[in-house]
Amino acid sequence: MPSIDPGTILPNLIFGVLVVSAGIPIVIYRRVLFKSTVRNLQGLSRGSSRAVARLSSPFWVGAVGVAAIVIGLFMIAGALVGVFQFAA
């Protein structure tokens, strides 16, 4: 396994925690986020608002939240592996 640069440990840990903490509310409030996105698009264009409402759903907003959580967990895991390699 290649060694992880010690200079990336702290940024991975900080941004990993931030991404996970941003992903959790996205998953929890996916319906509200989707409805507010469609409602805000109505102010710009009725046609685009209808297209977004028809082609997407709150499921995809939740999928983005889950993806953010997974990416954040990978970042945290990379930071922890770097810490253990640095300590050894």
Phi, psi and omega in degrees: 000131180291149180282150180264133180298128180300338180288347180262357184295306184294315177298320178297319180293315182294308183289331176297316178294320179296318181292319178295317181290339174275328181289326182297311177295330177298317179293318183293317186254032184297322180293316180295318178297319180295314180297320180290327176295314179295318180295320179291329178289337178297329178292331179275308183200128179295323181295316180291327177296316178294323180294318178295317180295326182280321187270345182232178182206170177298340178302317183289329174294318176295325178296323176295320177297318178295319178298320178296319179296316181296316179297318178297321178293323175296322179294317178295318179296319177298322178294319180293321176297318177298321177297315181292325177290321180292325181286334184279000000 
